[in-house]
Amino acid sequence: MRNRANIFYSLIVLCVSGTSLWAQNKFAQLDMELPTPNSYRNASGGPGHAYYQQQADYKMDIRIDDKTQRLSGEEVITYRNNSPDRLEFLWLQLDQNLFKPDSDSKLIRVERMEDFRSIKSLTRRNFEYDGGFKVESVEETSGRAMKYFINKTMMRIDPVKPLEPGQSISFKIKWWYHINDRSKVGGRSGLEYFEEDKNYLYTIAQFFPRMCVYNDVEGWQNKQFLGAGEFALPFGDYEVKITVPEDHIVGATGELQNASQVLSSQQRDRMKQAMNSDQPVMIVTQAEAEENEKEQSTGNKTWVFKAKNVRDFAFASSRKFIWDAQGVDIGSKRVLAMSYFPKEGNPLWERYSTKLVAHTIKTYSKYTIDYPYPVAISVHTNRIGMEYPMICFNGGRPEKDGTYSEGTKYGMWGVIIHEVGHNFFPMIINSDERQWTWMDEGLNTFVQYLTEQEWERDYPSRRGPARYIVDYMKGDPNNIAPIMTNSESLFQFGNNAYGKPATALNILRETVMGRELFDYAFKTYCERWKFKHPTPADFFRTMEEASAVDLDWFWRGWFFTTDHVDIALSSVKHYQLNTHNPEVEKAFQKKQDDEQVPFIKTERNKKDIPQTVNERDANIDDFYAKRDVYEVDALDKKEYEEFKKKLSAEELELLNKNQHYYEVSFENIGGLVMPLIVKANFADGSQETIRIPAEIWRKRHDQVSKVFVFDQEVVSLELDPLLETADTDLSNNYWPTRSIPSRFELFNERRNYENPMQRQKRLQE
């Protein structure tokens, strides 16, 4: 049954000449495209009588070394097999391996030189660090070593005996890794360094080996993590001990267990006050946080958190944190809404963040299910936003003078609502983000829109209203994919996974079904699948089942719509960076001009025009005729020195490396995609072979390009040099053509921008 489901979902995204196989009958039912109902998932869209899901419980000891920015940990995982299947092996996710130097996510990235219009972007592209998990041991709880194998971002563990239905297994893993600096390598979590006060702010997630989902749809969900598709995880209980510098404040998934050991009596009193307050109460004030920044204690402190029935765990830690909280009534219980933020987030964060958290969980609870957890947390970072159970990391930073634009304010409001809202999709209604991004991002963006409209009348929401998706839907069909497309293969990720599904649901609610029918059916879906693993078919079927409205035509129209190997090395463009050094660049230009082939008229005019007027009359030639355009004058040198002052040491080094950049284009003539195996032959006789996975074709199957960076000049390139891919035409597999180097301009200037608050300040001076 699992295989059949996968076959049908593959058919859903199969397109021929941009037209769905079933587009001729737009009102045909979806029966043939959806998996056959069974005892696990019934025809009404709900869990069947035999539905099951696995459970993974974690006990962890985590330590952050603030001097080396290293995270180390030990965990005991208890995994219960609730399936009817015998499990011969277990799969775990190693998401930090995305940052390993040989990560597939780097190799399959399609690149063009125009992507690197700034020095910073190119510096970041070339930056590497020792990322990835360092797994030290995998053992049974008795201490006996277990057999395991790491396949990129996945790890297989082989128990001594298969895990039978109803059985549990416990095992220990010890690991560590270098925490990624998001400003240099990006990432959904990591660290931010504040140069002014020499402090770090850690937002930590995907930090431990995590169990994959095993279910009735596809068995083990062990698709590799390539960066775009997020996570599929089983539910479980967590007990986590986090050791950090003793002056750090920590926020995390779950409830704090040892407040008397890590918080002062004053902070504990403030927490009690906050729980009973409808307005934010400061637990750590800005003044207290600023004092903390200066002390930088060398001792350590351990914070202990417990969380029940969650699919993941994340935390944040810094001595810079200001911390506030307030209570909010959800159903019959009181939830604590909290925010952690450095002073750099004020005045925006102290004024708005916790109020937004409270508003979000209250509004989402109205449209979906009652928020079930004891806390909801928003943490300020320099990233746009990322979500985890009970905690999320959000951007939206004012200028250093405390002013901000309306765009910054609305951006902050929107990202907090969106990321806190992710507690519902997919942290509780636990869809497979690795496969179906729209099931969490699209549904969440839709409820985000409803929540924004209840926060401020006529809130300028970015997504939701139908008119906002028009330009996307009428755009170039070559840059649009069906919503029912795997996360890693989407064009225009935001429009496809966020905007279009949210708009579709809004149209269903306002125009097709009406609010009453839609809201009832949508809430039914949420109640049916809370703390479970729904699929697209479960959503489609439930919405129809609970409303008595046939929506197959809508799902088909809005959500859904052969070959030999002949890959050509179609073009090569050679670039070197403009150094801005007049000595180098004017000499380069002179060499280019000297080597330029003369026009035919120049040669003939030497004979036909013995003497021109300016050659006879000395008064004709002026300044422009007499100047030497290749001369390096004092002003050239002064301007170059001023230019260098704007660059960091790393940027200046990059410009002066004299590296060679080759943008190589490949054309898929035959239609069958294959890996690209490229052999580069250098001027000194050395060679290098680069192997690029076939996934480089995932967004464009007809033509792709890749930028290669070498320290020396390439004299020739060969595609498939060892004849590994059954290429039917080898004549287009070589590049012997001449490359004409040109200068690629890098811009390092930032446009000066004055927000209205800054302008008003100037007006009052």
C-alpha positions, 0 to 999 in steps of 0.5 A, spaced: 500 500 500 505 504 501 508 503 494 501 504 491 501 511 494 507 513 492 506 511 485 499 515 485 503 522 488 508 521 482 503 521 477 500 527 480 506 532 478 507 528 472 506 534 466 506 533 459 508 539 455 506 543 461 499 540 461 496 535 466 494 529 463 487 529 466 486 537 464 481 535 458 476 533 464 477 539 469 471 536 473 473 529 473 474 526 480 480 525 483 479 518 485 485 515 480 490 520 483 489 519 490 491 513 494 486 508 495 483 508 502 485 503 507 484 501 514 490 506 516 487 512 512 479 512 510 475 515 505 472 520 509 479 523 510 480 521 517 485 516 521 482 509 519 481 504 525 488 501 524 492 508 524 498 508 528 504 512 529 511 511 532 513 514 539 521 517 540 522 519 547 529 523 548 533 524 554 539 529 553 545 532 556 547 538 552 553 543 553 555 549 549 562 552 549 562 559 549 569 560 547 569 555 542 562 556 539 562 548 540 555 544 542 556 537 544 551 532 547 549 525 549 542 523 548 538 516 550 533 515 545 527 510 547 523 508 540 517 504 540 514 500 534 507 501 534 507 499 527 504 492 525 511 491 521 518 488 523 523 493 523 530 491 521 533 498 522 532 505 524 533 511 520 535 518 524 536 525 521 543 528 521 541 535 519 547 539 521 551 535 515 548 540 510 554 544 512 559 539 511 564 541 505 561 535 501 554 536 502 550 535 496 546 541 497 552 545 495 554 541 489 547 541 486 546 549 487 545 552 480 549 558 479 550 564 475 555 569 475 550 574 476 548 571 482 554 574 485 553 582 484 556 584 491 563 582 494 559 579 500 555 574 496 561 572 493 565 571 499 559 567 503 559 563 497 566 561 497 566 561 505 567 554 508 567 551 515 568 545 519 560 543 519 556 537 520 555 532 526 561 529 529 558 522 532 563 519 537 559 513 539 552 509 538 551 504 544 546 500 547 544 503 554 548 497 557 554 500 553 555 495 547 557 498 541 551 498 535 552 498 528 551 504 524 552 507 517 552 515 515 549 516 509 550 524 508 544 527 512 541 520 514 544 515 519 542 508 519 542 504 526 542 496 526 539 493 532 542 486 534 535 483 533 529 486 529 524 491 532 518 487 533 511 490 533 509 493 540 517 493 542 521 498 544 529 499 544 533 504 547 540 507 545 545 512 546 548 517 542 554 521 543 556 527 538 558 534 537 559 540 532 561 547 531 555 551 531 554 555 524 555 563 524 549 564 520 552 571 517 557 567 514 554 560 512 546 561 513 542 556 516 535 555 520 539 556 527 546 557 529 549 563 532 550 571 531 556 575 534 555 582 536 562 585 535 560 591 540 560 587 546 563 581 544 557 577 546 554 571 542 546 569 541 545 562 540 538 560 537 539 552 537 535 547 533 537 541 528 542 540 534 541 532 535 540 526 531 533 525 531 528 519 529 525 519 522 518 518 521 516 511 519 508 510 517 503 507 513 504 512 507 512 510 505 515 506 510 521 510 513 521 518 511 528 518 510 529 523 504 536 527 504 536 534 507 538 539 501 536 545 505 529 547 502 524 541 504 524 542 512 522 536 517 518 530 518 518 527 525 515 523 530 512 525 537 515 524 543 517 526 550 523 530 552 527 531 558 533 536 556 539 538 560 542 544 557 549 547 560 551 554 558 555 560 561 552 561 568 550 568 566 546 566 560 538 566 560 535 560 556 529 559 553 527 552 550 521 548 548 517 545 554 517 547 561 523 549 566 524 544 571 529 547 576 527 555 576 530 555 583 537 553 581 537 558 575 533 564 576 533 569 582 528 569 587 526 576 584 525 573 577 521 567 579 516 572 583 516 576 576 514 570 572 508 568 577 506 576 576 507 575 568 502 568 569 497 572 572 498 579 567 494 580 561 500 585 559 507 583 558 511 583 565 519 584 565 523 578 567 529 580 565 530 588 564 534 591 559 538 594 564 539 588 567 541 585 560 546 590 559 549 589 565 550 581 564 553 583 557 559 586 561 560 581 566 561 575 561 562 570 567 566 564 566 562 559 570 557 554 568 549 553 569 545 547 567 537 549 565 533 543 565 526 542 561 521 537 560 516 537 554 511 532 553 508 530 546 512 534 541 515 533 535 522 536 536 526 541 541 530 547 540 532 552 545 536 559 545 541 562 550 545 568 551 547 573 556 544 579 552 537 577 553 531 581 555 525 577 557 518 578 558 512 574 559 504 575 560 499 570 561 493 568 555 487 564 556 486 558 551 480 554 553 480 552 560 488 553 561 493 559 562 498 559 557 505 563 558 507 567 552 514 570 552 519 573 548 527 573 549 531 579 545 537 583 545 537 590 546 538 591 539 531 589 538 528 595 542 524 599 542 520 594 537 520 587 541 519 590 548 513 593 545 510 588 540 513 581 541 509 578 547 503 581 545 503 578 538 505 571 541 499 572 545 494 574 540 497 569 535 495 562 539 489 565 541 486 567 534 489 560 531 486 556 537 479 559 534 480 557 527 484 550 528 484 547 535 486 549 542 493 551 543 495 545 548 502 547 550 504 551 557 508 556 553 509 559 547 516 563 545 518 568 540 526 569 540 529 575 536 535 573 531 538 577 525 534 571 521 527 572 517 524 566 521 524 559 523 519 555 527 519 549 533 515 546 538 513 552 543 519 556 540 521 560 534 526 565 532 524 571 528 527 577 525 525 584 525 531 589 527 530 596 528 536 601 526 541 602 531 538 609 533 532 606 535 528 608 529 524 603 524 520 603 517 513 601 516 516 595 512 520 593 518 515 593 523 510 590 519 515 585 517 516 583 524 509 583 526 508 578 520 514 573 521 512 573 529 505 571 527 507 566 522 512 563 526 508 562 532 503 559 528 507 554 526 506 551 532 499 548 529 502 547 522 506 542 522 508 542 530 501 539 532 498 537 525 504 534 523 504 534 516 511 531 512 514 538 510 520 534 507 515 532 501 509 537 501 511 544 503 504 547 502 501 543 507 505 547 513 507 553 509 500 554 505 495 552 511 499 556 516 500 563 511 492 562 510 491 562 518 496 568 519 492 572 514 486 571 518 490 573 524 493 579 521 486 582 520 484 581 527 490 584 529 489 591 525 483 593 521 486 593 513 492 590 515 497 590 509 498 582 509 503 580 503 499 574 502 492 571 502 487 576 498 486 573 491 489 579 487 496 578 490 497 572 486 495 574 479 502 576 477 505 569 479 499 565 476 499 569 469 507 569 469 512 565 465 509 558 465 516 555 465 517 558 472 511 555 475 510 548 478 504 545 481 503 546 488 503 538 489 511 538 487 516 536 492 519 542 496 526 541 493 523 542 486 519 548 487 520 555 482 518 561 486 518 558 493 514 563 496 509 564 491 508 556 490 508 554 497 506 560 501 502 565 497 498 560 492 495 555 497 493 561 502 490 564 496 486 558 494 484 557 501 481 564 502 477 563 495 474 557 498 472 560 504 470 567 501 467 565 495 466 557 493 464 555 500 462 560 504 465 562 511 461 557 515 462 551 511 469 552 510 471 554 518 467 547 520 471 543 515 477 546 516 477 545 524 474 538 523 481 537 519 485 540 524 481 536 530 482 529 526 489 530 525 492 533 531 498 530 534 498 525 527 501 525 520 496 527 515 497 527 507 494 531 502 489 526 500 487 526 508 486 534 507 482 534 500 478 528 503 476 531 509 474 538 507 469 535 502 467 530 507 465 535 512 462 540 508 458 536 503 461 540 497 465 537 491 471 540 491 475 535 486 475 540 480 478 546 485 484 541 488 485 539 481 485 546 478 489 549 484 493 544 486 495 539 481 496 540 472 521 521 454 529 520 452 536 518 451 542 521 454 545 527 450 548 532 455 552 538 451 557 542 454 554 548 451 558 554 453 563 557 457 564 564 460 571 566 463 571 571 468 576 575 473 574 580 478 575 587 477 580 589 482 579 596 482 587 597 482 588 602 476 595 599 475 592 592 474 586 594 470 589 600 466 594 595 464 589 589 463 585 594 458 591 596 454 593 589 453 585 588 451 586 594 446 592 592 443 590 585 442 584 587 438 583 586 431 583 592 427 577 594 423 578 593 415 577 601 414 583 602 419 588 598 414 585 601 408 585 608 410 593 608 411 594 607 404 588 611 401 588 617 406 596 619 406 594 625 411 588 627 415 587 634 417 589 634 424 596 631 422 597 637 418 594 642 423 597 642 430 591 646 432 586 641 431 588 636 437 585 638 444 586 635 451 582 628 449 586 627 443 593 628 447 591 624 453 594 617 455 588 613 457 592 608 460 596 613 464 595 612 472 595 619 475 595 621 482 587 621 482 587 614 480 591 612 486 587 616 491 581 613 489 583 606 489 586 608 496 579 610 498 576 604 495 580 599 499 578 603 506 571 600 504 573 593 504 574 588 509 581 584 509 577 578 507 574 582 501 580 585 499 584 579 499 578 576 495 579 581 489 587 580 489 587 573 489 587 573 481 582 567 481 579 564 475 571 564 474 568 559 469 560 559 468 559 553 464 552 551 461 550 544 460 544 543 455 540 536 456 538 535 448 536 528 449 531 529 455 534 524 460 537 527 466 544 524 468 550 526 473 555 531 470 562 529 470 566 535 468 574 534 467 578 540 468 585 540 464 589 546 467 595 550 464 600 546 468 598 539 466 594 538 472 587 535 472 581 535 476 574 532 476 568 534 479 562 530 480 555 533 480 549 529 482 543 529 477 539 533 482 542 539 479 537 538 473 531 538 479 529 545 477 531 546 469 531 539 466 533 542 459 539 547 461 543 549 467 549 552 469 555 552 474 560 556 476 567 553 477 572 557 481 580 555 480 586 558 482 589 557 475 587 558 468 583 552 464 585 550 457 580 545 456 574 542 459 571 535 458 564 532 460 563 525 462 571 523 460 570 516 462 564 515 458 560 513 464 553 516 462 551 512 456 552 519 452 550 518 445 553 524 442 560 525 444 562 531 439 559 536 444 562 534 450 568 538 449 570 545 450 576 547 446 574 554 444 577 560 446 575 564 452 575 572 452 576 574 459 572 580 461 571 584 468 566 582 472 564 588 477 562 587 484 559 592 488 560 594 495 556 600 496 549 600 500 544 605 498 543 610 504 536 609 506 532 614 511 526 611 514 520 616 516 522 616 523 529 618 522 527 624 517 522 626 523 528 626 528 532 631 523 526 635 522 525 636 530 533 638 530 
